[in-house]
Amino acid sequence: MAVGKYERELRGILSADEEVLQKTTKTCSKEEIEGYRAIEDIPFLVVRAGGSLGMDLIAIRGEISFPIEVKSSKHDVIYFSDEERLTEQAEWMIDVCKASSVMPLYAFRIKGLRGDRWRIFTLDVPGLKKKQKVLQRKIPLIERTVHGNYKVKWENGYPLHEFIAYLNHLLR
């Protein structure tokens, strides 16, 4: 997973970078473009995060913030059991976010697809407050396999353009 490139892409989208938005929406439908362009109303402050288990990005906008882990694949499903570190990371994110009352996001970018290539997921973090709790109900949770392992299925995610449009509605 060559994620660095996609971290920069997502950072550009969420911070309303014109060049990144133009490139990202080149193959999108009119509805998808409008959703992406809604980020221009109130962009996020996005910083790259570091750490061995870590999060890739931290996005901050008004009264809401998200640690974001970026994943990419040419396949439509990522099984965390394929890399033990991914499961450890998810469990760590739950613990840290629960202690901080912050909702984590996983952004999954599928390669080789036209249109909105990004899907958003979250983890089940108890104890969230107000608007984050409302958002958590809207965003699909990362699934578990029959063996209890995490898996991210791209088609079950929340399209990024819809997420952006919903945030604009929720945070007004």
C-alpha positions as CSV (number, residue, x, y, z in Angstrom):
1,M,0.0,0.0,0.0
2,A,1.8,3.2,-1.2
3,V,-0.2,5.4,1.1
4,G,2.0,8.6,1.2
5,K,0.6,9.7,-2.1
6,Y,-3.0,9.1,-1.0
7,E,-2.4,10.8,2.4
8,R,-1.3,13.9,0.4
9,E,-4.4,13.6,-1.8
10,L,-6.8,13.4,1.1
11,R,-5.0,16.2,2.9
12,G,-5.4,18.3,-0.2
13,I,-9.1,17.4,-0.5
14,L,-10.0,18.2,3.1
15,S,-8.0,21.4,3.1
16,A,-9.7,22.5,-0.2
17,D,-6.5,22.7,-2.3
18,E,-7.8,23.7,-5.7
19,E,-5.3,21.7,-7.7
20,V,-6.0,18.5,-5.8
21,L,-9.8,19.0,-6.0
22,Q,-9.6,19.6,-9.8
23,K,-7.5,16.4,-10.2
24,T,-9.7,14.3,-7.9
25,T,-13.0,15.3,-9.4
26,K,-11.9,14.9,-13.0
27,T,-13.9,11.7,-13.5
28,C,-16.6,12.4,-11.0
29,S,-20.3,12.9,-11.6
30,K,-21.9,16.4,-11.1
31,E,-23.2,15.3,-7.7
32,E,-19.8,14.0,-6.6
33,I,-18.1,17.2,-7.8
34,E,-20.6,19.4,-5.8
35,G,-20.0,17.3,-2.7
36,Y,-16.3,17.6,-3.0
37,R,-16.5,21.4,-3.7
38,A,-18.6,21.9,-0.6
39,I,-15.3,21.6,1.3
40,E,-14.4,25.0,0.0
41,D,-17.1,26.6,2.3
42,I,-15.2,25.6,5.4
43,P,-12.0,23.6,4.8
44,F,-10.2,21.5,7.5
45,L,-6.9,22.3,8.9
46,V,-5.1,19.1,8.1
47,V,-1.7,18.0,9.5
48,R,0.2,14.9,9.0
49,A,0.6,12.8,12.1
50,G,3.4,10.5,13.0
51,G,3.9,7.4,15.1
52,S,4.7,3.8,14.8
53,L,1.1,2.6,15.3
54,G,-0.1,6.0,14.5
55,M,-2.6,7.9,12.6
56,D,-1.8,9.4,9.2
57,L,-3.7,12.7,9.4
58,I,-5.4,14.9,11.9
59,A,-8.3,17.0,10.5
60,I,-9.6,19.9,12.5
61,R,-12.6,22.1,11.7
62,G,-14.5,24.2,14.2
63,E,-15.8,22.1,17.0
64,I,-14.9,18.7,15.4
65,S,-11.6,16.9,14.8
66,F,-10.7,13.5,13.5
67,P,-7.6,11.3,13.5
68,I,-7.5,9.7,10.1
69,E,-5.8,6.5,9.0
70,V,-5.5,6.3,5.2
71,K,-5.6,2.9,3.4
72,S,-5.4,2.2,-0.3
73,S,-5.7,-0.9,-2.4
74,K,-6.5,-2.1,-5.9
75,H,-8.7,-4.7,-4.1
76,D,-12.1,-3.8,-2.7
77,V,-11.5,-5.4,0.7
78,I,-8.7,-5.0,3.2
79,Y,-8.4,-7.7,5.8
80,F,-6.6,-6.5,8.9
81,S,-5.7,-10.2,9.7
82,D,-3.3,-10.1,6.8
83,E,-1.0,-7.7,8.8
84,E,-1.1,-8.1,12.6
85,R,0.0,-4.5,12.9
86,L,-3.3,-3.3,11.4
87,T,-5.3,-5.0,14.1
88,E,-3.0,-3.6,16.9
89,Q,-3.4,-0.2,15.3
90,A,-7.2,-0.4,15.3
91,E,-7.3,-1.5,18.9
92,W,-4.9,1.3,19.9
93,M,-7.0,3.9,18.0
94,I,-10.1,2.8,19.9
95,D,-8.4,3.1,23.2
96,V,-6.8,6.5,22.4
97,C,-10.0,7.9,20.9
98,K,-12.2,6.7,23.8
99,A,-9.9,8.4,26.3
100,S,-10.0,11.6,24.2
101,S,-13.7,11.4,23.2
102,V,-12.7,11.7,19.5
103,M,-14.1,9.6,16.6
104,P,-11.4,8.0,14.4
105,L,-11.8,7.8,10.7
106,Y,-10.4,5.3,8.2
107,A,-10.3,6.6,4.7
108,F,-10.1,3.9,2.0
109,R,-9.0,4.9,-1.5
110,I,-9.5,2.2,-4.1
111,K,-7.1,2.4,-7.1
112,G,-8.1,2.2,-10.7
113,L,-11.6,3.4,-10.4
114,R,-13.4,6.4,-11.9
115,G,-15.6,8.8,-9.9
116,D,-15.4,9.1,-6.1
117,R,-12.6,6.7,-5.2
118,W,-12.7,7.4,-1.4
119,R,-14.9,5.8,1.3
120,I,-15.0,6.7,5.0
121,F,-15.3,4.3,7.9
122,T,-15.1,4.5,11.7
123,L,-14.5,2.3,14.6
124,D,-16.9,1.7,17.5
125,V,-15.7,4.1,20.1
126,P,-18.0,4.4,23.1
127,G,-18.6,7.7,25.0
128,L,-18.6,10.2,22.1
129,K,-20.3,13.5,22.6
130,K,-23.0,15.3,20.7
131,K,-22.1,15.9,17.0
132,Q,-19.5,13.1,16.9
133,K,-22.1,10.7,18.2
134,V,-24.5,11.8,15.4
135,L,-21.7,11.4,12.9
136,Q,-20.7,8.0,14.3
137,R,-24.3,6.7,13.6
138,K,-24.0,7.9,10.0
139,I,-20.6,6.5,9.1
140,P,-20.3,2.7,8.6
141,L,-18.3,0.9,11.2
142,I,-15.3,-1.2,10.1
143,E,-16.7,-4.8,9.9
144,R,-15.6,-7.9,11.7
145,T,-15.2,-11.3,10.0
146,V,-16.7,-14.4,11.5
147,H,-13.3,-15.0,13.2
148,G,-13.5,-11.5,14.8
149,N,-10.9,-9.9,12.6
150,Y,-11.4,-6.4,11.2
151,K,-12.1,-5.9,7.5
152,V,-12.8,-2.9,5.4
153,K,-15.1,-3.4,2.4
154,W,-14.9,-0.4,0.1
155,E,-18.4,-0.6,-1.3
156,N,-19.9,-0.5,2.3
157,G,-18.1,2.8,3.1
158,Y,-19.5,6.3,3.2
159,P,-18.6,8.1,-0.1
160,L,-16.2,11.0,0.7
161,H,-18.3,13.5,-1.3
162,E,-21.4,12.7,0.8
163,F,-19.4,12.9,4.0
164,I,-18.2,16.4,3.1
165,A,-21.7,17.5,2.2
166,Y,-23.1,16.0,5.4
167,L,-20.5,17.7,7.6
168,N,-21.3,21.1,6.0
169,H,-25.0,20.5,6.9
170,L,-24.3,19.3,10.4
171,L,-21.8,22.0,11.3
172,R,-23.8,25.0,10.2
